[in-house]
Every structure is written in C-alpha cells, then in structure tokens.
Amino acid sequence: MQENKKNYIASYIKEYVSENGWSILNCSFKLSDLQEIVNEDGWCKVKVAKRKEESEKGATHYSYEDDYQKDTFVPKANAKKPKDDSDDLPF
C-alpha cells in the first residue's frame, strides 16, 4: 500500500473558544508555501487539522495541502449497486 506524504504548509493557527461555545480559527500562512500549491484555477486547497497538543507557541491546529483528485477515485469492485425497484410500483 502506498503511503501518501503530506505536504505541510508553514502556518500558525490558533483556535479561540468563547464562553458561549462558539469558536474561531485565527490563521496565518506563509505566502511562498501557498504560491507553490496554486492550481490552474488560482485556488489553494488546504486542509486544517487539530493538533494533539498545543505547540510551545500556542498553535492548536496545523495545515497541509489537500491533494485529493476527483479523477483518481476508483470505486470498490465489490460495492453494492442500488436495487432497481422501477417494476415494483404499487399502482
């Protein structure tokens, strides 16, 4: 099985949680890292994930490139197909 290596992006992401329960992520990214992953449409696809422990500088999350490609999806060979009930109509 091939292991996908994550392309980490230099960032500082800190989550702030209010007493009322809402939260917000304060994100800072290194521009040169984002410029390297811009796609042909001008978008940077980034995933943000929660760290297991807060970093020494207070970061609560980290970021990496979202390398999912829709065209590379291969469905499972044994996936169940939905049953066609078009002949079993009650009227």
ChimeraX attribute file (.defattr): number of C-alpha atoms within 10 A of each C-alpha:
attribute: neighborCount
match mode: 1-to-1
recipient: residues
	/A:1	3
	/A:2	4
	/A:3	5
	/A:4	7
	/A:5	7
	/A:6	11
	/A:7	14
	/A:8	14
	/A:9	21
	/A:10	16
	/A:11	18
	/A:12	19
	/A:13	21
	/A:14	20
	/A:15	15
	/A:16	11
	/A:17	11
	/A:18	9
	/A:19	6
	/A:20	6
	/A:21	6
	/A:22	8
	/A:23	11
	/A:24	10
	/A:25	14
	/A:26	13
	/A:27	15
	/A:28	11
	/A:29	13
	/A:30	11
	/A:31	11
	/A:32	10
	/A:33	17
	/A:34	17
	/A:35	12
	/A:36	10
	/A:37	18
	/A:38	12
	/A:39	10
	/A:40	7
	/A:41	6
	/A:42	9
	/A:43	11
	/A:44	16
	/A:45	14
	/A:46	16
	/A:47	13
	/A:48	16
	/A:49	12
	/A:50	14
	/A:51	13
	/A:52	8
	/A:53	10
	/A:54	12
	/A:55	13
	/A:56	7
	/A:57	8
	/A:58	12
	/A:59	18
	/A:60	20
	/A:61	21
	/A:62	19
	/A:63	21
	/A:64	18
	/A:65	17
	/A:66	15
	/A:67	14
	/A:68	9
	/A:69	7
	/A:70	7
	/A:71	6
	/A:72	7
	/A:73	8
	/A:74	7
	/A:75	7
	/A:76	7
	/A:77	6
	/A:78	6
	/A:79	7
	/A:80	7
	/A:81	6
	/A:82	6
	/A:83	6
	/A:84	7
	/A:85	7
	/A:86	6
	/A:87	6
	/A:88	7
	/A:89	6
	/A:90	4
	/A:91	3
